[in-house]
Amino acid sequence: MAEFIFEDPWSDPEERRRRVEEALRGWDREALLEGLEAFRRRRGKRGSRVDRASVEAFLFWLEREGRRWPALEAGDVKGFLRELLVRGNPLSSVPKPYRDKSLVRVLASLRLFARFLDWAGVGWPAHVEWPQNVLNPVRHDLALPEEAYRRLLESIPTFPVAHQRPLLAVVVPLMGEVGLGYRELCALWRQDYLGDRLLVRGKVREVPLSPEAQKAVEEWLPLRDYLAGLHPIPYPHLLLRTARGKGRGKPLSPLALRLLLEDLFHHAGLGGIKQIMRALQYRAVRRFFQRGYPKEKVAYFVGVKRIAQGWE
């Protein structure tokens, strides 16, 4: 009786390279996933549904974006992860956005695919970048939409407490254009305003002001200087209390500003203060990017290191 010897085509280096190169030219996902499983078996590991789904979705995304191997773009891995984060798996019948932590597992699957390509003799394109910190991406989708920001500004002239309106008119641009938190706002001094720049205390840094932020500060300064003059020894702070009484002209406390902002956000029909404060900071990040600053500079301006380490 004849003896049949099974030959695994993936055992021959030349044959597996030919198979993978041909599959990549035509984006044959089934052939590439078959090779990936063969690679996993040789490493003594069972197949993973997550690896298969992640790699298949990545290959589909590359084909949909019109890529031709190996002429991928440097940010393709980042672009694919952003797709998962914002929209979900492009192969899913009902796409659902991924959580940040889920991207770690997806990235591990893509790195496994890159090792498979090395094993096949094809290699991963050296110019394609790998994200450095997928747990802390800069979420542009979390930035406050421009329509909501305009609504916030338009709600200031109708804010019920009239004497707080001038204060809010300078606070909101400093949050949405500069990315300051309410504690940083309360720590600002009059001398920290340098015209087109602002010195921020705490995480000490010098931040360029947009024309909108600069205009807001300039319009606030006459009232601020009047309030400071109500005391024999004027307080040096940039933001001073406007309410009539003994506290008028004194520095604004972080708690008082937080409560004031909560009332404004409620008046504008927006969400809770934590959500909106973060959305305003991300809007400032987006504005800095739109003005052409690199991510390292933007991270310095807003005092958030992960912007320089992130993958957006």
Secondary structure, DSSP 4 states (H G I P E B T S, - for coil): -PPP----GGGSHHHHHHHHHHHHHHT-HHHHHHHHHHHHHHTT----HHHHHHHHHHHHHHHHTT-BTTB--TTHHHHHHHHHHHT--TT-SS--PPPTTHHHHHHHHHHHHHHHHHHTT----TTS---S-TTS---GGGSPPHHHHHHHHHHSTT-SSGGGHHHHHHHHHHHHTT---HHHHHH-BGGGB-SSEEEETTTTEEEEPPHHHHHHHHHHHHHHHHHHTTSSS---BSSB--SSSTTTTSBPPHHHHHHHHHHHHHHTT---HHHHHHHHHHHHHHHHHHTT--HHHHHHHHT-THHHHS--
